[in-house]
Amino acid sequence: MNSSDVNPPPIPLSNQPKLPSPSALLKETWENYSRNWKTYIGIVLVPLILTLLTSFLLKRGTIVILIVLAILIFLLDYFAIFALLIAISESGASPSVSRSYQKALSLFFPFAWMNFIASFTIFGGAILLFVPGIILSIF
């Protein structure tokens, strides 16, 4: 066994893919939005309309109804954000509002779990940053 079998040769820099320039990214983003803006607006309008309808109901509700509606609106907004992320990621396949919500429904719990883990990690990192800083500032 010689050394060329153990260590593969490095990839030359000329063969590595190049990152697009910021102007190319902005151009691609604008083309994506121009092509699919109706779908994106449709996804965002669903929770917006329900939020406006519940705001009219809030004037006559009790505190329990207000809390339940607030939780439902929060979950619906969270769900709509996930549907919007799916629509953006499928922009080449002509996304639709119903298909985005259907796929978001099938992936909702893995997305929520991943979001919980990411939030817990960020919170843990913040604690590990601030607690030693406070301790060192006291002593």
N, C-alpha and C positions, 0 to 999 in steps of 0.2 A: 504494500500500500504506500503510494508516494504522497507527497504533501498536496498535490493538485486534487486528489480525491477527497481529502478531508476539508479543505477550504476552497469553496467555489470562487472563481474569479470575480472581482467586483464589477458591477454594472457600470459601463461608461456613462458619464454625465450627459452625453448627447442623446442617449436612448431613454432617459427618464422623462416622463410627461411634464410638460411645463404648466405652471399655474396660469390661469387667465388673468389678464390685467384688470384693475378695478373698473375701468371704463367698459371692458367687455362684460364683466359681471353685471354692471348696471344696465347695459343694453339688453342682456339676456333676461334680467329680472323684469324690465319694462315690457319686453315682448311677451313674457309669460303672463304678466298682469293684464296687458291689453287683450290677449287672447282669451283669458279665463275670468275676467272681472265680474261677469254676471253670476258665475258659480260662486265666487268668493263672497259677493254681496248677499246672495241667497243663503249661504251658510250662516252669515252673521245676522241676517234679518230674523231668523227663527227665534233665537233667544231674546233679541231686541223687542220683537212684537209681544212675546209672552211677558217680558219685564214691564213693558208699558201697560199691558192689560192688567197685570197684578198691581201696578201702582194705583190704578183706579179702584181696585178692590180694597186696598189698604186703608182707605179712609173709613171703611165700615167694619173692619175686622178687629178681632181681639188680639192680644199679645201672642197667644199660642198659634193662631193662624199666621200672624206676621213672621214668627220664627220659622214655621214650617215652610212658608213661601220663600223666605230668604235662603233657606238651605236648598230648596228645589231650584231656585234661580242660580245659586252658586254652582250646583252640579250641572245644570244645563249649560251654563257659560263655559265651564270646564270641558264638557263634552263637545261644545261647538268649537272650542279652540283646537281640540284634538281632530275633529272633522276637517277643520281648515288646514291643519298640518298635513293631513292625508291628501286633501285636494291639491295642495301645493306640490307635494312629493309626486303626485301622479299627473302633473301638468302636461306631459307629453301624450297621455292617453285620453285627452278630452274629459276631464273630470265632471261629474254631475253632483248636485246637492244630495240626492237620495243615495247614490252609491257611496259618497263620502261618509254620510251618517251611518249607513249600514256597515261599512268597514270599521268605522270608529266604534260602533257597538260591539263588534266581534273582538276588537282589541282593547276595549276600555279597561278591563281589570289589569292586564299586563302593563298598560300605559300608566295607570294610577299607581301600581306597585313600583314601577321604575321611578316615577315622580316622587313617591314617598321616600325611596331609598336615596335618591339624589338630594332631596331636602334634608334628610337626616344627616347625610354626609356633610353637606354645607354647614348645617347647624353645629355639628361636631367639630368641624374645622374652625368655625368662629369661636367656639368655646375654648378650644386648644390654643387659639391665638390670644384671646382676651384675658382668660384666667391667669396664665403666667405673667402677662403684662401688668395686671392689677397687683398680683402678689409681689412682683419685683418693684413696683412703684411704691408699695407700702414699706418694704424693707429696704 
